[in-house]
């Protein structure tokens, strides 16, 4: 394929006359109507930050309410559930996915494969704005009427019209449909770009591992998101058209929704974490000054996770009345995923082994990621046990587990990628000292918040309640103090942002030095508006 | 406090040997992506307004703006295609990937609906309160599969032969065959839709508020019909392009992807016919 491009390119006239045509565009033109993957990537990151701040405020409200027993900040269970729902949806669909896939993916996939832009630049901008419309709708679901109090998993019968009357849930579900279209269009774009627009000489097994991660993630989106869209369509029809898909009184089956949701939902967790793995694969070799240990193993491990991710959805339903044989299968299949994940962890460790490790801020976040992900992975193995899960499901042990892999796994990778690439994106250095302060405060804060929740869960504290017996008071207080440390950490991050954008310094092309070997380090910092209008030939 | 500067020459250790001019053209600013997102928001907001009994005006505005934007966007895409025929060969491959992936997303949308159907087909005891563990439910008399559904099946099967003939005409440069074949496919698509309208007008059960079987019947057939409508629109577009002298042995990506889509719709109906109408028929059926 790539060599075809080369052969064809030689026969084509150069298109330099089209180049830099948008240098003259206005502010609104550039940020509303863009077809430039870098501008669109920047917008994704900005919108993700907006959603992230909102989701963070919601979580802070929750921790404030849970700081003491019998607290009266939020007394309505419906309001509480609405906050829980919006926090989950915002963080998953509007922070982690847009930032990792839309933001860093848009910025660096075309550059890393030596392409001038994404395959479908207009579709790219469409993805972005569908995401923003989805964000607006999810906010309407939170603020209009009584709020959408159904959890991010949207289970009927709680989400039926009988228990959630009014338009709130309809807004939230429609918001997810719009976000789903955004994800699908983005995934099509990434796959077409990666398969069809690689620079000559860049075979599939020469691609940087971040690109591999984005490719597998995109395929997972293509197969997972439509199933959610179908389930949401059926749920909306149950609510508004009088159908009975999930309505037992009409012969329907609420467990069917759980199957459909988790057939999407489990791949979704890998959709969030694979790009994070991809960032690790760029950052760790850079700061170890060694190429990645076992490139091919990493590629196959990524594919294996992508494949196995579709076969394990039932482990979210151990207490939903599925049969014993199903439980045994889903438990065994889930444990198998630990194998490719372990391959990745040990590959990173082997990459660092004997390397000349430089503890710059991105590397700190990467090491933090590995630590957190291993802790979250270990509790994942506990929860994969159908017997133990009967006790632990819907307790704070689960909350701690998925916050360790997401709040701390995906988010740590997000910050790692941010510190790694912000110089390439803005051309300006970040303050190393404050970056490290940001890391350590966030590391301490998140651990303080979520580690005690393991104890709360083991003691039997259920999730999604605004209050608890006084027996749980101690660790809840510690957890809330951790949330305050996190808030402080994010203020430090805001200061880091100010320092970056007020800096007068100009970074070199490859400001990380010889450890950084992928294509983005061959272009100036900041990356010019158009890159690779002359496509590089990779040897 | 700040990052060290390692002055490394561009490309060192990265492996660029030389560069060639890119065959990919940059695309200028476009208002349509933002416009289609706003139109989609208006449309889905309009649906919510209808459900909340606030009337149909917002839905109408949304749908009209959606159609307008799609039309204008499509016009821009065609204009681009006229300007650079050589680059279109490469971009054509991107379109093929895009259509194949789009069809995959459609397939997985139907995975959700068929999952719902098979959930009860294979496990009729999963039906809710007061339902005997039989499928289809006792109260339901399904449509005779050898009536209208068989007609629709034959129409769809025939349409795949006419479309294959049309595509052969495109590949061999026989424009008359291409046009006649596409037109015949279009007519067969309309005939299928006519049959579905007839079927909906003569249903032996209420579509809504009728329990689980009508719900599944509706979502499967309605979404299948919706995809046939999209397929017919694409075929009309292909016919218009053929009349404009487009598509030939060297530029057929557009036609090919439309043919793929129609084939998907075709296979989808066959699967639906076998599982829903034929194997899933009740002991006593209604024509």
Contacts between the chains, C-beta under 8 A, distances in Angstrom:
chain1	res1	chain2	res2	distance
A	1	B	93	7.9
A	4	B	90	7.9
A	5	B	23	6.5
A	5	B	90	6.4
A	6	B	20	6.5
A	8	B	23	5.7
A	8	B	86	7.4
A	8	B	89	6.6
A	8	B	90	5.9
A	9	B	20	4.9
A	9	B	21	6.2
A	9	B	22	6.8
A	9	B	23	4.6
A	10	B	20	6.5
A	11	B	86	7.0
A	12	B	21	6.9
A	12	B	23	4.9
A	12	B	86	5.4
A	12	B	87	6.5
A	13	B	21	7.7
A	14	B	21	3.8
A	15	B	21	7.0
A	15	B	22	6.9
A	15	B	24	8.0
A	15	B	25	5.0
A	15	B	26	7.4
A	16	B	21	7.6
A	18	B	25	5.7
A	18	B	26	5.5
A	19	B	26	6.7
A	21	B	26	7.1
A	21	B	28	6.1
A	22	B	26	7.9
A	22	B	28	6.7
A	22	B	29	6.3
A	25	B	29	6.0
A	29	B	29	5.2
A	30	B	29	7.9
A	32	B	34	5.5
A	33	B	29	4.2
A	33	B	30	5.9
A	33	B	31	5.4
A	33	B	33	7.5
A	33	B	34	6.2
A	34	B	29	6.7
A	35	B	26	7.6
A	35	B	27	4.4
A	35	B	28	6.8
A	35	B	29	6.4
A	35	B	30	5.9
A	115	B	24	7.0
A	116	B	22	5.0
A	116	B	24	5.2
A	116	B	26	6.6
A	117	B	24	6.9
A	117	B	26	6.5
A	117	B	27	7.5
A	119	B	91	8.0
A	119	B	94	4.3
A	119	B	97	7.5
A	119	B	98	7.5
A	120	B	94	6.9
A	120	B	98	6.8
A	121	B	26	7.7
A	121	B	27	4.3
A	122	B	27	6.2
A	122	B	30	5.0
A	122	B	32	6.5
A	122	B	33	5.3
A	122	B	73	7.4
A	123	B	33	7.3
A	124	B	33	7.8
A	125	B	30	7.1
A	125	B	33	3.8
A	125	B	34	6.9
A	126	B	32	7.9
A	126	B	33	3.8
A	126	B	36	5.9
A	126	B	37	6.3
A	128	B	33	7.6
A	129	B	33	5.9
A	129	B	34	5.0
A	129	B	36	7.8
A	129	B	37	3.3
A	129	B	38	7.5
A	130	B	37	5.0
A	130	B	40	6.7
A	132	B	37	7.0
A	133	B	37	5.1
A	133	B	38	7.2
A	133	B	40	6.5
A	133	B	41	4.1
A	136	B	41	6.9
A	137	B	41	7.2
A	137	B	44	7.2
A	137	B	45	7.8
A	166	B	52	7.9
A	167	B	48	5.5
A	167	B	51	7.4
A	167	B	52	5.1
A	170	B	47	8.0
A	170	B	48	4.7
A	170	B	51	6.1
A	170	B	52	7.7
A	171	B	48	6.3
A	174	B	44	4.2
A	174	B	45	7.5
A	174	B	47	7.2
A	174	B	48	6.3
A	177	B	44	6.7
A	178	B	37	7.8
A	178	B	40	6.3
A	178	B	41	6.9
A	178	B	44	6.6
A	181	B	40	7.3
A	184	B	105	5.3
A	187	B	101	7.3
A	188	B	97	7.5
A	188	B	98	5.2
A	188	B	101	4.6
A	188	B	102	6.4
A	188	B	105	7.8
A	191	B	97	6.2
A	191	B	101	5.9
A	192	B	94	4.5
A	192	B	97	4.2
A	192	B	98	5.5
A	192	B	101	7.5
A	193	B	94	8.0
A	195	B	97	5.9
A	196	B	90	7.4
A	196	B	93	5.1
A	196	B	94	4.9
A	196	B	97	6.0
A	197	B	24	6.8
A	197	B	94	7.4
A	200	B	20	7.3
A	201	B	17	8.0
A	222	B	101	5.6
A	222	B	104	5.3
A	222	B	105	5.6
A	222	B	108	7.3
A	223	B	104	7.0
A	223	B	108	5.3
A	224	B	108	7.6
A	225	B	105	7.4
A	225	B	108	7.9
A	226	B	105	4.7
A	226	B	106	7.2
A	226	B	107	7.7
A	226	B	108	3.8
A	226	B	109	4.1
A	226	B	111	7.3
A	226	B	112	7.0
A	227	B	108	5.5
A	227	B	109	7.5
A	227	B	111	5.7
A	227	B	112	4.6
A	227	B	115	7.7
A	228	B	112	7.9
A	229	B	109	6.0
A	229	B	112	7.4
A	230	B	108	7.8
A	230	B	109	5.0
A	230	B	110	7.5
A	230	B	111	7.2
A	230	B	112	2.5
A	230	B	113	5.7
A	231	B	112	5.5
A	233	B	112	7.8
A	233	B	219	7.4
A	234	B	112	7.3
A	234	B	113	7.6
A	234	B	116	6.6
A	234	B	215	7.9
A	234	B	219	6.5
A	237	B	215	7.3
A	237	B	219	7.0
A	238	B	215	8.0
A	239	B	51	7.6
A	240	B	51	4.3
A	241	B	208	5.4
A	242	B	208	4.3
A	242	B	209	4.1
A	243	B	208	6.4
A	243	B	214	7.7
A	243	B	215	3.7
A	243	B	218	6.8
A	243	B	219	7.4
A	244	B	128	7.7
A	244	B	211	5.3
A	244	B	212	5.0
A	244	B	215	5.1
A	245	B	116	5.9
A	245	B	212	7.0
A	245	B	215	5.4
A	245	B	216	7.4
A	245	B	219	7.7
A	247	B	128	7.0
A	248	B	128	3.0
A	248	B	129	5.1
A	249	B	128	6.2
A	249	B	129	5.9
A	250	B	128	6.7
A	250	B	209	7.9
A	250	B	211	4.6
A	250	B	212	5.9
A	250	B	215	7.3
A	251	B	120	7.9
A	251	B	127	4.4
A	251	B	128	4.9
A	251	B	130	7.9
A	251	B	131	4.6
A	251	B	137	6.2
A	251	B	211	4.6
A	251	B	212	3.6
A	251	B	213	7.4
A	252	B	127	7.7
A	252	B	128	5.6
A	252	B	212	5.0
A	252	B	215	7.2
A	253	B	119	6.2
A	253	B	120	7.2
A	253	B	126	4.6
A	253	B	127	7.0
A	253	B	128	6.5
A	253	B	212	7.9
A	255	B	126	7.3
A	256	B	115	7.4
A	256	B	116	5.9
A	256	B	119	5.0
A	256	B	126	7.4
A	259	B	115	6.8
A	259	B	119	7.4
A	260	B	112	5.4
A	260	B	115	6.2
A	260	B	116	7.5
A	263	B	115	7.7
A	360	B	3	7.5
A	423	B	3	6.5
A	429	B	2	4.5
A	429	B	3	4.3
A	430	B	2	8.0
A	430	B	3	7.2
A	431	B	1	5.5
A	431	B	2	6.6
A	432	B	1	5.8
A	432	B	2	6.1
A	432	B	3	6.4
A	433	B	1	5.2
A	503	B	2	7.8
A	505	B	2	6.3
A	507	B	3	6.9
A	507	B	5	7.2
A	508	B	5	5.1
A	508	B	6	6.8
A	508	B	7	5.7
A	508	B	8	7.3
A	509	B	8	6.9
A	509	B	10	5.3
A	510	B	6	6.4
A	510	B	8	4.1
A	510	B	10	7.6
A	510	B	12	8.0
A	511	B	3	5.5
A	511	B	4	7.6
A	511	B	5	6.2
A	511	B	6	6.5
A	512	B	6	6.8
A	513	B	4	7.5
A	513	B	6	3.3
A	513	B	8	6.1
A	514	B	6	7.2
A	514	B	8	6.5
A	514	B	12	7.9
A	514	B	13	6.1
A	517	B	13	4.8
A	517	B	14	5.6
A	517	B	15	8.0
A	518	B	14	6.9
A	519	B	14	6.0
A	519	B	16	7.6
A	521	B	8	7.4
A	521	B	14	6.5
A	522	B	10	4.8
A	522	B	11	4.5
A	522	B	14	4.8
A	522	B	16	6.0
A	523	B	10	7.4
A	530	B	26	6.3
A	532	B	19	7.9
A	532	B	22	6.4
A	533	B	21	7.4
A	533	B	22	5.2
A	533	B	26	7.6
A	534	B	19	3.8
A	534	B	20	6.4
A	534	B	21	5.7
A	534	B	22	6.3
A	535	B	19	6.2
A	535	B	20	5.9
A	535	B	21	7.7
A	535	B	22	4.7
A	536	B	11	7.8
A	536	B	16	4.2
A	536	B	18	7.8
A	536	B	19	5.2
A	537	B	16	6.8
A	537	B	17	5.2
A	537	B	18	5.2
A	537	B	19	6.6
A	537	B	20	6.6
A	538	B	15	5.3
A	538	B	16	6.6
A	538	B	17	7.7
A	539	B	15	5.0
A	539	B	16	7.7
A	539	B	17	4.8
